[in-house]
Amino acid sequence: MNSLIIIREKHYSWLRGLGSADHPAMVTICNKPILEYMVDFIVLVGGKKIRLVFEEPDGSVEAYFGNGERWGVEIEYGNAQADDTIARVVEKNSSFGEQAPLIVIDGLLFIHYDKNARYEINPEGPGTGFLYNTKSGSISYSTADAAEQSTLVKFSPNLQVSTPGKIVNLFRITMQVLREEQHRYVIPGYGADKGVILGRNVEIGKGVKIHGPVVVGSNVRLLGSAVIGPNVVIGSNVIVDDGAEVRESLVMADTYIGRRLYISAKMVAGSKVVSVSNNASIEVSDEFLLSPLKRSLPINIVRYLFNVCGAFLLALLQLIPFCIFFTLGWLKGDLRFNKSRFLLSSDGQTKIFRTPSGFRTGAIDRIIRSLSLDRFALLNEVFLGKLQLVGNRLIPDTAEGREFVKDFSGYSPGIFNYTEADRLDPGAAESEIAERFYSANRGFLTESKSLMKALINNLLHNTQTLN
Amino acid sequence: MKIRIEEMNGIRTLALAGRFDASATGGFKDTFKGLLQEGSANYVVDLQKVDYIDSGGLGSLVSALRQTRSVDGDIRISGLSGKVRSVFELTRLHRIFEIFDDELQAVKSYRTN
């Protein structure tokens, strides 16, 4: 049996950024991604091949599930568009979807299965029928002759299905799993005590009290005399400081809970606290109380060296011409600098840069642009690690700019950019493609080539400006 | 890069094979221009045998799509394999092109519309 799981991200965009999940389907229930419960369920009912279909794919899902070997199933990936019907998705995934029998899960659903039960699917006749069908999602089953519509399909034993449509629903599902259904699923970690599941590398202080049911993720520090539980899920990479008390709550991954803080009936993600009783949310600005914990990223030494060495070399080559031509430009009164704020990353970091502007068309201006001397003033930003030597186009900090970089996870601006290296029109679709393509395929050779191309293009054509 | 052109149910299919990079875009653009001049508006581009695509290749597909949409036509893509599919996703082209598993299904989809 094959299965298509269709995730329509736009309905779950609110889940993005909840904890450390990059993708809504990777948001966890008891420290296990919702999508993994769906995959487990398909495996349980005899699925051999699963295709995960996304509107907004993201590397984190593929990196986690890979080819499905870990689950004993073959996992593939496909795409759909926002307005595709189920039939259209099946049509697009024909080599996969036309093989019967087929289960299609449309939406991010939490299926309350039991790993110890043996499920049977009983269609009343040939064709396609729904096992579950609501506005927020459906589970359909097709038999060999899908042209006829069967009236009823049932699972035996019956299944309960929940939808994490709101934060309060996600909380409710988690609490149900934690209190009543732990035994029905494989939850990551080991059972330390009755109802207590601990992940890897959990540090528990001498005076810490844990009252089950509690699920704790990996790389967690429970310090001093913290009190955890009952009914608490703590994600991975969390610190609960001395004297803090957490009960009836979810603490999402990468969070710091400050000393003596009292968290009850809340969902905490970074510095955001949501009260599950009334869905009210507050952002705590004091980093000693609550704050997101950043995971340290491995430094790409080769890239860093390339940037610094390249910038240093360029600075040496440009220093004398820069002094000569900028002095001449300044004496002629042609040269002006503009202060503008630019975006530095997809998470909205910005910085003000002084960029040369107001050149009149004349010999000096042409020479300045041909020799890329207009970039000289920004080279120190490479040493400071704010800009790359070669990277994405600098985008001004405007509403439009923010919208553009929001879903551009690898956005990393440079003094020289990929658009000018390929001589593309900065506003054209081709430019966006090139920017995304090179961002995803960064490497020493690619960047060296792009730098050379940008320098040569500027020398020969001097048409591109910095941003 | 090799381009095989066929016609199925009145839809032109272009099956590409090899590397679709900057060096191949000229050939693709010329071929496509010729087809457009013949008056065809709907196409299927099969990338099953394309083992590498770069921003130049993607750019020429987008430019071809723009031309066909200006005459109320469309280009549908079929046969995306691992790496090529990832590049389509990274550059968000799966939102612009309709993508099908195989050529035949992509051709059929013009009828079901």
Chai-1 contact restraints between the chains, C-beta under 6 A:
chainA,res_idxA,chainB,res_idxB,connection_type,confidence,min_distance_angstrom,max_distance_angstrom,comment,restraint_id
A,P57,B,E89,contact,1.0,0.0,6.0,A-B,restraint_1
A,N79,B,H94,contact,1.0,0.0,6.0,A-B,restraint_2
A,N79,B,I99,contact,1.0,0.0,6.0,A-B,restraint_3
A,K92,B,F100,contact,1.0,0.0,6.0,A-B,restraint_4
A,N93,B,D101,contact,1.0,0.0,6.0,A-B,restraint_5
A,S94,B,D101,contact,1.0,0.0,6.0,A-B,restraint_6
A,S94,B,Q105,contact,1.0,0.0,6.0,A-B,restraint_7
A,S95,B,D101,contact,1.0,0.0,6.0,A-B,restraint_8
A,S95,B,D102,contact,1.0,0.0,6.0,A-B,restraint_9
A,A429,B,V62,contact,1.0,0.0,6.0,A-B,restraint_10
A,E430,B,G59,contact,1.0,0.0,6.0,A-B,restraint_11
A,I433,B,S55,contact,1.0,0.0,6.0,A-B,restraint_12
A,I433,B,L58,contact,1.0,0.0,6.0,A-B,restraint_13
A,I433,B,G59,contact,1.0,0.0,6.0,A-B,restraint_14
A,I433,B,T91,contact,1.0,0.0,6.0,A-B,restraint_15
A,A434,B,S55,contact,1.0,0.0,6.0,A-B,restraint_16
A,R436,B,L90,contact,1.0,0.0,6.0,A-B,restraint_17
A,R436,B,T91,contact,1.0,0.0,6.0,A-B,restraint_18
A,F437,B,S55,contact,1.0,0.0,6.0,A-B,restraint_19
A,F437,B,T91,contact,1.0,0.0,6.0,A-B,restraint_20
A,A440,B,L90,contact,1.0,0.0,6.0,A-B,restraint_21
